[in-house]
């Protein structure tokens, strides 16, 4: 697939557009921030290799990354660290800033986020928008938040926004006197 930022690009997430000349990556320090959740109910533990289920108005936040949905499953690895999050909703939503403070948003009924590798998979009927860059629609969008590379499969459409040239919309300079 074409990188969206093959006109520069998403995430969480997406997650989730690509870039050509300048790649936009997820905010560098986000993964080192604590992850917090809020929800109506929770069922699980913080034991290694477990899955905790969050239900009812789920909001998961880590740094500038925020995911929302109706239900989420939080997977803990052998080290009891969050390794994966699967959010389902009508739609599930993810947003994150890049290092230039551009907002990336993604929506789909299912969002599967690999917290270890920074890969977000949105499907079906996925939409990812990156502020100032454009958007992508597809049956399935996969976005790497570390490299800003994305792929889309099934009914893919991408909109690339033109880069605003300096002074293009500025009023003309007054004539010299």
C-alpha positions as CSV (number, residue, x, y, z in Angstrom):
1,X,0.0,0.0,0.0
2,X,1.0,3.6,-0.3
3,X,2.2,5.5,2.7
4,X,-0.2,8.3,3.4
5,X,2.8,10.3,4.3
6,X,4.1,9.2,1.1
7,X,2.5,12.5,1.4
8,X,3.8,12.5,5.0
9,X,1.8,10.5,7.7
10,X,-0.5,8.5,12.0
11,X,-2.2,7.3,16.4
12,X,-3.2,5.6,17.4
13,X,-2.9,5.2,15.6
14,X,-3.2,5.5,14.3
15,X,-3.5,5.4,13.8
16,X,-2.7,6.5,11.2
17,X,-1.5,8.2,8.1
18,X,1.8,8.1,6.3
19,X,4.4,10.5,5.1
20,X,6.6,11.1,2.2
21,X,9.0,13.8,3.0
22,X,8.5,14.3,6.7
23,X,7.2,11.4,8.8
24,X,5.1,12.2,11.8
25,X,5.6,9.9,14.7
26,X,3.6,9.5,17.8
27,X,4.7,11.8,20.6
28,X,8.0,10.3,21.7
29,X,7.5,10.3,25.4
30,X,4.0,8.9,25.4
31,X,5.0,5.2,25.8
32,X,7.0,6.2,29.0
33,X,3.9,7.7,30.6
34,X,1.6,5.8,33.0
35,X,-1.5,4.3,31.4
36,X,-4.8,5.1,33.1
37,X,-8.3,3.7,32.5
38,X,-11.8,4.7,33.4
39,X,-14.8,2.5,32.8
40,X,-18.1,1.4,34.4
41,X,-16.8,-2.1,35.4
42,X,-13.5,-4.0,35.3
43,X,-12.9,-7.7,35.5
44,X,-9.3,-9.0,35.7
45,X,-6.0,-8.7,37.6
46,X,-2.5,-7.4,37.2
47,X,-0.9,-10.9,37.1
48,X,1.4,-11.8,34.3
49,X,-0.1,-13.2,31.1
50,X,-3.6,-12.1,31.9
51,X,-6.4,-10.3,30.1
52,X,-8.5,-7.6,31.9
53,X,-11.9,-6.7,30.5
54,X,-13.1,-3.1,30.8
55,X,-16.7,-2.3,30.0
56,X,-19.0,0.8,29.8
57,X,-17.7,4.2,28.5
58,X,-14.1,3.0,28.5
59,X,-11.4,5.6,28.2
60,X,-7.7,4.6,28.1
61,X,-5.0,7.3,28.3
62,X,-1.2,7.2,28.0
63,X,0.5,10.6,27.5
64,X,-1.3,12.2,24.5
65,X,-2.8,8.9,23.4
66,X,-6.5,8.4,24.2
67,X,-8.6,5.4,23.2
68,X,-12.4,5.2,23.8
69,X,-14.9,2.5,23.3
70,X,-17.7,0.4,24.8
71,X,-15.5,-2.6,25.8
72,X,-11.7,-3.1,26.0
73,X,-9.5,-6.0,26.7
74,X,-6.1,-5.1,28.2
75,X,-3.4,-7.8,27.7
76,X,-0.6,-8.1,30.2
77,X,2.6,-9.8,29.2
78,X,5.0,-12.0,31.2
79,X,6.4,-8.9,32.9
80,X,2.9,-7.7,33.9
81,X,3.2,-4.7,31.5
82,X,0.5,-3.8,29.0
83,X,1.4,-5.5,25.7
84,X,-1.9,-5.1,23.8
85,X,-5.2,-3.4,24.0
86,X,-8.3,-4.3,21.9
87,X,-11.1,-1.7,22.0
88,X,-14.5,-2.2,20.5
89,X,-17.2,0.4,20.0
90,X,-19.7,2.1,17.8
91,X,-17.1,3.2,16.8
92,X,-13.9,2.7,18.9
93,X,-11.8,5.9,18.7
94,X,-8.1,6.6,19.1
95,X,-6.3,9.9,19.0
96,X,-2.7,10.9,19.6
97,X,-0.4,13.8,19.0
98,X,2.9,13.6,17.1
99,X,6.1,15.3,18.1
100,X,4.9,18.4,16.1
101,X,1.6,18.4,18.1
102,X,-0.4,17.4,15.0
103,X,-3.5,15.4,16.0
104,X,-4.0,11.9,14.5
105,X,-7.4,10.3,15.0
106,X,-8.7,6.9,14.0
107,X,-12.1,5.2,14.2
108,X,-13.5,1.8,13.5
109,X,-15.6,-0.8,15.2
110,X,-12.5,-2.6,16.4
111,X,-9.1,-1.1,17.3
112,X,-6.3,-3.6,18.1
113,X,-3.2,-1.8,19.5
114,X,0.1,-3.5,20.0
115,X,1.6,-1.4,22.8
116,X,5.0,-3.1,22.6
117,X,5.6,-2.3,18.9
118,X,3.3,0.7,18.5
119,X,1.1,-0.9,15.8
120,X,-2.6,0.0,15.5
121,X,-5.0,-2.1,13.4
122,X,-8.4,-0.6,12.8
123,X,-11.2,-2.6,11.1
124,X,-13.7,-2.8,9.5
125,X,-14.8,0.5,7.9
126,X,-11.7,2.3,9.3
127,X,-11.0,6.0,9.1
128,X,-7.7,7.6,10.0
129,X,-7.1,11.4,9.8
130,X,-3.9,13.3,10.4
131,X,-4.2,17.0,11.0
132,X,-2.8,18.9,8.1
133,X,-2.0,15.8,6.1
134,X,-5.2,14.1,5.0
135,X,-7.2,11.0,5.7
136,X,-7.5,7.3,4.8
137,X,-10.6,5.1,4.6
138,X,-10.4,1.3,4.2
139,X,-11.9,-2.0,5.3
140,X,-8.6,-2.4,7.3
141,X,-6.0,0.2,8.2
142,X,-2.7,-0.8,9.9
143,X,-0.6,2.1,11.3
144,X,2.9,2.0,12.9
145,X,3.1,4.9,15.4
146,X,6.9,4.7,15.5
147,X,7.6,5.0,11.8
148,X,4.3,6.6,10.6
149,X,4.0,3.9,8.0
150,X,0.5,2.7,7.2
151,X,-1.2,0.2,4.9
152,X,-4.8,-0.1,3.9
153,X,-6.7,-3.0,2.4
154,X,-10.2,-3.3,0.9
155,X,-12.0,-0.3,-0.5
156,X,-9.1,2.1,0.2
157,X,-9.4,5.8,-0.4
158,X,-6.9,8.4,0.6
159,X,-7.1,12.2,0.6
160,X,-3.8,14.1,0.6
161,X,-4.0,17.7,1.6
162,X,-1.7,20.2,-0.1
163,X,1.0,21.7,2.0
164,X,0.2,25.4,2.6
165,X,3.0,27.5,1.2
166,X,4.3,30.3,3.3
167,X,2.6,33.5,2.4
168,X,0.1,32.0,0.0
169,X,-2.9,33.2,1.9
170,X,-1.3,36.3,3.3
171,X,-2.5,39.6,2.0
172,X,-0.3,41.1,-0.7
173,X,2.4,43.4,0.5
174,X,1.7,47.1,0.0
175,X,3.4,48.7,-3.0
176,X,6.7,50.4,-2.2
177,X,6.6,54.2,-1.8
